[in-house]
């Protein structure tokens, strides 16, 4: 299909009147659609690659960190008991 369009374009460049068929315009728009689809796919693949590289690098950088337990008090765990049994006044 590309050779056909290349020949027509060369003929137009030589100022000759080529025999352009009735499907020429549909073929042009079909080709434009193919090119646009490829560009969008490249963009999505590039974005996915950047996200993967970022996730892997963050995972590698944070993998060696130690987990440190907090000795401070927590509002939810040190205050009144908010369990469903206590809130409903159910005795165990």
N, C-alpha and C positions, 0 to 999 in steps of 0.2 A: 504494500500500500504506500510506503514511503517513497519507493522508486517512482511510482506513478505521479505523486505530487512533485517530486524533484524534477521530473521531466517536464511537467506542465510549467513549473516555475522557470526552468531554463528556457522553454519556448517563449514564455512571456518576456523574459529578459532580452531575447533576440528579436523582439517586436514581431513575431509571427503569430498568426491567429491559430491557437491550438484547438483541437476538437475536445472541448470540455463537455463531459457527460452530465446528465441531469442529477447524478448522485454526488457531484463534486462538493457542493455545499454541505451536504449531510456528512460526507467523509471528512471535511475540514473540522466540523464541530465534534465529530467522533474522536478525531485526533486530539483536539484541544481538551476534551474530557479525559482522555487517557493521560495526557501530560499533567493535568491538574490533579488527577487521582494519585499519580506517582509522587507529585510534590507533597500532597497532604500526607501520604503514607510515610515519606521520608521525615516530615516534621513530627509526626506521632512517634515514629521509631526513635528519633533523636531525643525527644522529650522523655521517653521511657528509659533510654540509655542514661540520660543525665540523672533521672530519679533513682535508678538502680545504683549508679556509681555513688551518689550522695548517701543512700541508705547503707551501702556496704562500708563506705569510709566512716560514717558515724558509728556503725556497729563495731568496726575494728578499733576505732579510737576509744570507745567507751567500754569495750570488753574487759579491760584490765582494771577498771575502777573497783575499789573495795566498797562493799555495802556497809554503811555505818549506821548503827542503831541509834535512834534519838533517845536521850534520857529525859527530855522535857515532857511535860504533861500534855495530854491531848484533851481537848474540850469534850469530844464525844466519848472517850473511854474512861476518863477520870471523873466525870460528873455523874449525874443520876443515871440510873439504868433505863435505857430507852428500848429494851427488848420488847417484842410484842406481848410476851406473857406478863411483864410488869405493867405495861400500858393498859392491858385488859384486866388487870388485877386477878390473874389466874395464879393459883399456888401450884408449885410443882409437885 
